[in-house]
Amino acid sequence: MLNIALFGPPGAGKGTQSKLLLERYNLTYISTGDILREEIANQTPLGKSAKNIIDRGGLVPDEIIVQIIEKKVIMNLDSRGILFDGFPRTVVQAYILEGLLLKLNSSLTCMLSLEVPTEELIDRMLERSKTSGRADDNLEVINVRLQEYENKTKPVMDFYKKKGIFYGINGVGNVEEIFANLCNTIDNTMRHDYFNVVLLGKPGSGKGTQGELLAKNNNLVYISTGKLLRKEIADRTELGMAAKPYLERGEIAPDEIAIKLIERELERNSTSSGFIFKGFPRTIVQAYILDGLLRRVNSKVSLMLNLRLSTLDSIKRLHHRAQTERARPYDMTTDLILNRLEEYEKKTKPVIEYYKKQSVFFEVDGEGSKEEVNTRLQDAIRRGIREIRVSKT
């Protein structure tokens, strides 16, 4: 779970950068300021209680903040992670956040602080006051808010510095430059906080198409051993030539070859947020191998998704693919197709049982359009994350 606290004084640009970070990392957004303003606009009891405090530039009591955040977190248990904007603002709130995330068997990945000189902060907020309509955007309140930040919020820096997850980011410059600095820092801090998905299914079930879509939609790196091996063969590398006879017969290449390819991809993408594994593991031995490979980077399989497809539909799809430019050598005859399906029944089905015992297994209907199947897979990912976290709380 990738949990980020975006920190900085009023006017530092947290709102602008938050929108960009949410899109890039697919996170749930929790902004205490936005939630409170919504409560105020709706004139709820909570909003009325908070309005006078905010208008004076003060901080809303923790009792109110906790209720708001806990409700939001519980409503988004299936999220890939959370971006906190405007929280925690005090050391007390930092401890509160520790407790809230502990309930999810998680923790804060990093606190990022946008650092901007005071003079520029005042100029930014006065400029914003011309269009925002916010009562807290006037010089008197701005000074109060900055003083509040100095007195109460800066000690939070020391709290997270001691934990080794505080990072100061230059908040002066254009939006793109600041965003790039934020992303570089996040990517470097999440080296060992991977989210890993194994995608299985019969030959012809659409694993390749869906694997690439899932990787794109979830900011993950797609690792297809078959695709990697085909490139090795095309490039006539030593690994490719060793694997070629196996692939031509529709059989599984030796594990030593797959290990080298996966090790290389893990190393090349060490700063990624996680991986989609397609075509590996296909045997129980490979399942143990993948566990070992991921353990080396202090990670593990997060979810295993199985695309369910009938044998008849699998044969039909492979026959159809044989007539296209996407044809594989093992699609060309009925004997080769049946050989692959037999390999799957003997060697890959036990892998499903292996992951079922780990409670990370989820099955999805592979019938329908590409978009329909992808929607089901995305739902399964959200459901899987939620169930796993609930089971750990």
C-alpha positions, 0 to 999 in steps of 0.5 A: 500500500502506497501511503503519502502525506503531502506536507507544506505551508499554506500556499505551497501548491499541495492541491495542484500537485495532489491532482497530478500524484493521484492520476499517476499513482492511482491513489485515494485522495484525503484532503481535510480542507476539502472535506471540511469545506464540503461539510460547511457548504452543506451546513452539516453540524460538523461543518458549522462547528468547524466554520468559525475555527477555519475562518479565524485561521485555526486548526480544527480539533482532532476529534472532528478530523479523526471522524472524517478521515476514518470514515473516508479510509474505511470507505476506500479499503480497496484503494491502492493507497492514500494521498493525505493532503493537509494531514497530519498537521500536528505531532498528535495527528501524526500518532493518530495517523499511525494508529489508523494505518496500523488498523489497515496493516499498513503504514505511511510510505513517505512524507513529502514537504513542499518548501517555499519562502514565506514571501512567495507564500503570501503573494500566492495566497493573496493572488488566490484570494482574487478568485477563490472566494475563501474567507481564509485568503486575506492578509490577516488570516494568512499571517495567522495560518503561517504562524500556526504552521510554524508553531504546530506543524513544523514539529511534524517534520522532526517526527517523520525525520526520526522515522527516516521517511521525511523528504523536503522538495523544492516547491519553487518552479514550474508545476512540471519540475516540482511534480518530477521531483515529487515522483522521483522521491516517491519512486525511490522510497517505494523500491520494496513496497511492490504490488504484484499480480500473477495472471493465469488462465488457459492458453487463449484466455487473453492473458497477454491483452489483459496483462498489458491493460492491467499494467497500464491502468495500475501503474505496474510493469508488465512481465511476460516470460513468453514475450521476453523469450520471443524477443530473445529468440528474434535477437538470437541470443544465447537464452533465446536459442536455448528456449526456442525448441521448447516454445516451438513445441508449446512446452515450458522453457527450462526454469533457469532461463525464466529466472534470468529473464525475470531477475533482469526485469526486476532489476531494471524496474526496481523503482516501479510500484509493482509487477504483472506476471503473465506466463509465470509461474506455470508450475508449482516449482515456478511458484516457489521460484517466484516467491524466492525472486520476490523475497529477494526484493523484500516483496511477495505475490499480492494477488493471483487472478485466474481468467476462466475459459472453457477448453472449447473456447480456448481451442477456438481462440487459438485457431483464430489467432493462428490466422493472424499476424499474432500467431505463435508457432504452437498455434499452427496445428490442433496437435500443438494446441492440444499439447499446450492445453494438456500441459496446462491441465497437468502443470498449471492447475496445481499452481491455482491450488497453491495460491488458493491456500494463500488466500490471494486467489481470485477468478474472473470470467474470461468471456466477453469483449476486451473491455468487459473482461478488463472491468471484471479484472479491475473489480477483482483487484479492488475486491482482492485488496479489500478482502486481504486488508479486512482479513488482516485487521 
